[in-house]
Amino acid sequence: MSLLRLLYAGWKFHLKSLTLSGFFLLTSVFQPLIFASIAYLMFNAGARPGSLLYVAIGAGMMGIWSSTLFGSGGAIQWQRWQGTLEYCIAVPPAFIWVILPLTLATATIGLYSLTTTLLWGWLLFDVPLHVVHPGWFVLALPATVLALGLLGLVLAATFVLYRQANALSNLLEYPIWVVTGLLFSLSLLPGWTRPLSYVLAPTWGVQAIREAALGGSPGFDIAMCFVLGAVYLVIGHFCLRYFERLARERATLALA
Amino acid sequence: MNAIRVFFIGGYLAYRALFHWLRPSIYIPTMLGSPIFQILFFAYVGRFSKLKDDEWFVVGNAVQLSAMSGIYGTAMTIGGERWTQTLSPLLATPANRIALFLGRSLPLIANGFIVSAFSFGAGWLLLDFHVPLGSIPALALVVLVSAFACTSLGLVTGAVGLRARDVFFLANLVVFLLLLFCGVNVPLESLPSWMETVARGLPLTHGIAAAREVSAGASLGQVSGLVWTEAGIGAVYALFAYGLFRFFEFDGRRRATLETI
């Protein structure tokens, strides 16, 4: 019970804190609106028939990935710069339960992206906001956010070993948009990229939301979000333990 | 003589500092890794939406990527001086202001050119893009002029950084807006008319149009109008940036706001 309270309080605190950040306003509101506009205009001018809702959901997911990537990738480094990392590690709960609410909050704030791109598309580009399976849609959203938040935990735990985490975040934004097929079908990509797509939560998350919204069976995609989330949790747990032990041994915890 | 020293040596040192002394671990992911995937992303979206062929997206994005260095770099140079509290001492020096700030932009133009050339190379290697060998010198000139125009817009952004608290936010916004407005991934004629009008006054629009024609086989003479327009737009932004620098410098001294972070 106290663990749930810790997770909830941490998530709420970080969500509020990120909402006030100009950078996250950019990555979760302005950037998705601009990319969504580009995508709407490209699909309007192109020859492919189909629903713009497909594009809107993809553009929204791009924003969720960006906020997770930049937020979670730099999560531990931020604590370091702010001088709070030692406290986060010294408190009685395990470090993973302190950092997890932050990575979940970075994924949750990405929901702003989905909301704004859907509303933007509806207002300016006549995107129909009709959801075929509202029940599945309501389930697909938190499942996707949870899976991305847990993927964020892996990012947080691994990026910390790389001093230039920001540069790595810059590098990984577009590749994941490409390999998870957020704005186009995965069938266009070479076959060798498929395993990579399947181990990344955004692939299943966007499929789940699309199938819930446009019609289909999102059950398997949602289940994959939970399965991958559990795998990420285990990987994140071991990576964080390794990082914590290394930092204690070398006395590098506070070294920014 | 002193102004020339400030122009070249000051600009070189500021550029090295921008990438934390040019560490490959920062330069390669940011300046070379990310552009490859930007081109791939838009080329695949283009294939899926059946809008244009790979060549159209490779040229548009490769030229646009020259803006990344010019706009982020200039904004970060000013923002970095402010962050490290060196802006006030810098502005307290009697150094020639044109040499001081234009010197900082010269390496960024060269860097924009390199990033763009690398992006063209990546497009040629990974996608269906070919450019006639004879067109490469003309294409290089178009890219160089576009990099200059974008860096001039970057100088305007950097000048606003003397007043605005978050110049990085502004620089990001400017780069994204260029991506939307300048015909990088959406043909100009498919944009709403007001956006097309705005695009005509922005750097990149004419440069990208010229680069697309050159890569399709046009000679430099055939696109000279577009190239001169791009250069003219760059010159206007550079002059405007200089005026803004002087104004905000004066105003910053008066209000004691140069070191506000």
Chai-1 contact restraints between the chains, C-beta under 6 A:
chainA,res_idxA,chainB,res_idxB,connection_type,confidence,min_distance_angstrom,max_distance_angstrom,comment,restraint_id
A,G22,B,D166,contact,1.0,0.0,6.0,A-B,restraint_1
A,G22,B,F169,contact,1.0,0.0,6.0,A-B,restraint_2
A,L26,B,F169,contact,1.0,0.0,6.0,A-B,restraint_3
A,L26,B,N172,contact,1.0,0.0,6.0,A-B,restraint_4
A,I34,B,F176,contact,1.0,0.0,6.0,A-B,restraint_5
A,I34,B,L180,contact,1.0,0.0,6.0,A-B,restraint_6
A,S37,B,L180,contact,1.0,0.0,6.0,A-B,restraint_7
A,I38,B,L180,contact,1.0,0.0,6.0,A-B,restraint_8
A,I38,B,N185,contact,1.0,0.0,6.0,A-B,restraint_9
A,L41,B,V186,contact,1.0,0.0,6.0,A-B,restraint_10
A,M42,B,S49,contact,1.0,0.0,6.0,A-B,restraint_11
A,M42,B,L51,contact,1.0,0.0,6.0,A-B,restraint_12
A,M42,B,V186,contact,1.0,0.0,6.0,A-B,restraint_13
A,F43,B,S49,contact,1.0,0.0,6.0,A-B,restraint_14
A,A45,B,L51,contact,1.0,0.0,6.0,A-B,restraint_15
A,A45,B,S190,contact,1.0,0.0,6.0,A-B,restraint_16
A,G46,B,S49,contact,1.0,0.0,6.0,A-B,restraint_17
A,G46,B,K50,contact,1.0,0.0,6.0,A-B,restraint_18
A,G46,B,L51,contact,1.0,0.0,6.0,A-B,restraint_19
A,A47,B,K50,contact,1.0,0.0,6.0,A-B,restraint_20
A,R48,B,S49,contact,1.0,0.0,6.0,A-B,restraint_21
A,R48,B,K50,contact,1.0,0.0,6.0,A-B,restraint_22
A,Q164,B,S25,contact,1.0,0.0,6.0,A-B,restraint_23
A,Q164,B,I26,contact,1.0,0.0,6.0,A-B,restraint_24
A,A167,B,I26,contact,1.0,0.0,6.0,A-B,restraint_25
A,A167,B,P29,contact,1.0,0.0,6.0,A-B,restraint_26
A,A167,B,T30,contact,1.0,0.0,6.0,A-B,restraint_27
A,N170,B,T30,contact,1.0,0.0,6.0,A-B,restraint_28
A,N170,B,S34,contact,1.0,0.0,6.0,A-B,restraint_29
A,L171,B,P29,contact,1.0,0.0,6.0,A-B,restraint_30
A,L171,B,G33,contact,1.0,0.0,6.0,A-B,restraint_31
A,L171,B,S34,contact,1.0,0.0,6.0,A-B,restraint_32
A,Y174,B,F37,contact,1.0,0.0,6.0,A-B,restraint_33
A,Y174,B,Q38,contact,1.0,0.0,6.0,A-B,restraint_34
A,Y174,B,F41,contact,1.0,0.0,6.0,A-B,restraint_35
A,P175,B,F37,contact,1.0,0.0,6.0,A-B,restraint_36
A,W177,B,F41,contact,1.0,0.0,6.0,A-B,restraint_37
A,V178,B,F37,contact,1.0,0.0,6.0,A-B,restraint_38
A,V178,B,L40,contact,1.0,0.0,6.0,A-B,restraint_39
A,V178,B,F41,contact,1.0,0.0,6.0,A-B,restraint_40
A,L183,B,V45,contact,1.0,0.0,6.0,A-B,restraint_41
A,F184,B,Y44,contact,1.0,0.0,6.0,A-B,restraint_42
A,F184,B,V45,contact,1.0,0.0,6.0,A-B,restraint_43
A,F184,B,F48,contact,1.0,0.0,6.0,A-B,restraint_44
A,L188,B,Y44,contact,1.0,0.0,6.0,A-B,restraint_45
A,L188,B,R47,contact,1.0,0.0,6.0,A-B,restraint_46
